[in-house]
Every structure is written in structure tokens, then in C-alpha cells.
Amino acid sequence: MPRLEADRLCLEPRHLALLQDLLRQHVPGAEVWAYGSRASGGAHETSDLDLVLRNPVDSDRTVEGLAALREALQASSLPILVEVHPWPALPETFQREIERAYVVIQEGGGSLER
């Protein structure tokens, strides 16, 4: 699985820091991967950011806090649209595609309970 560097995301450091703060607040135990054009290097300034939440203990289980995270992202000052999807809800073929090129935004391992 090619894990890519965060500088490929075309995000200003302050926006990446805000995103990571929101992730720590709402899904602290989740492993969060960016994928799509921002991860592959084909993004432009207004491209959306696609994220997937993975449960590091059991990737077939959904992570708690997804709805609250989506609300917080909408209310945030991030200048781009951030789409968040739970890993188990994605078709297996799409999961394999994501595994080819992704950027880890947050390592999993904190508390998954809310």
C-alpha cells in the first residue's frame, strides 16, 4: 500500500492543522486517510478533499463520531469541501483503489468509544 506524504494534499499548513484538530476532537481513535485527486497529486486549489475513516482494530466496523465530524467540518473555516466516508460503507473494489494511493491524516489508536 503506497502511503504518500501529506505535502501532496495542496493544503496550507494552518488548514491541515485545523482538520487534524477536528479529527482529534470527533474521531480520536480513527485512522483517517485522504484519497482522490489531493492524495494523488492531481488536485488544484479548489479540489475537494476526500477522507475515509477506518477503525484500526476492525476495519469492518464503523467509527463513532462520523455525523458530528461532518457537522464540524461544515461549520469550520476550511476553504474547501471535505467529504468523509466510513471505510465499511465503500465497495471492496473502491477500497482497493484507495489502498493504491493515500495519505494518512491521522494515525488510529486513540479511544474509539465516545
N, C-alpha and C positions, 0 to 999 in steps of 0.2 A: 504494500500500500504506500504510494508516494505521498508522504507528508510534506507539504510545502511551507514556505516561510510566510509570516504574517505581512511582510512588506509588499507582497504581491496583491494585497487587498485594495490598494489605492484608497486607503483611509488615512485621514490625518491622525497623528498620534492622540490628540485630545478626543477624537471621535471613537477611536479604538478603546481608549481608557474608559469612556462613558459606557460603551457597550459592555465591556468586561465588568464594570461596576454593576450594571443592571443584571447581568448574568449571575454574578455572585449573590445578589440580593434575592433573586427569584428562583433560580435553579442551581443552587450552590453545589450540588453533587453531580450535576450532569456533565457529561463530556460533550462539548459543543464544537462542531465542525462547520466551517464555511465551505461552500462548494459553488459551482457555476462560474460565470464569467469573472467574478472578482477573485476567485481562487486560481483559475486557470491563466490569468494574466490578460484576458481579453476585454476587461472592463473599461468603461470610460467614467468620467466624474459623476454622472447621474445614474449609473447602473445600480440596480437593487442589490442587496446583499442577501444571499440565500444561506440559511443556517439549518442544521439538523441537530436535534438533541438526542443523545444516546445515553442509556443507562449503563454505566461502566460495569455493573455487577451482572446484569442480564439484559442484553441488547433487545430482547423480545418484549421487555416491559417498558411502558411509557414513564417518563419522568414527571414528577409532581411539579406544578407551578407554571405550566405552559400558558394557561389563559392569563394569569397575572403578568407574565413576562410580555405577552403580546400587547396587553394594555399599557404597560410601562413603556414599551418601545414606541407605541403610537403617541404617547404623551411626552416623549423625550424631545430633546433638541437635536437629535441626529438628523442631518440634512438629506438622508436617503431612506428609501423604503427598505425595511428589513422583514423578510419572510422567514418564519420559523416553522419547522415541521418536526414531528416526532418520528424517530427512526422506524419504529414498528409499523407506522402507517404507510410507509413508502413501499412500492413494489420491489421485490428482490432484485429485479433487473436494474432498477434505478439505484438501489443501494450499491450494487457492484460498480455502476458508473461513477458514483460519488467516491468510492474507495480508490479509484484510479488517480484522483487529484483533489486533495482537500487541504485546508489549513485549520489547525487546531486553535480555536479561540480560547477555550477553557479546558483544562485537564479535568477529568472526572475524579471522584473520590471523596468529595465532601459528603455531608449528610444528604441523603435523598428524601428524607422524611421532612415534612413541613408542619 
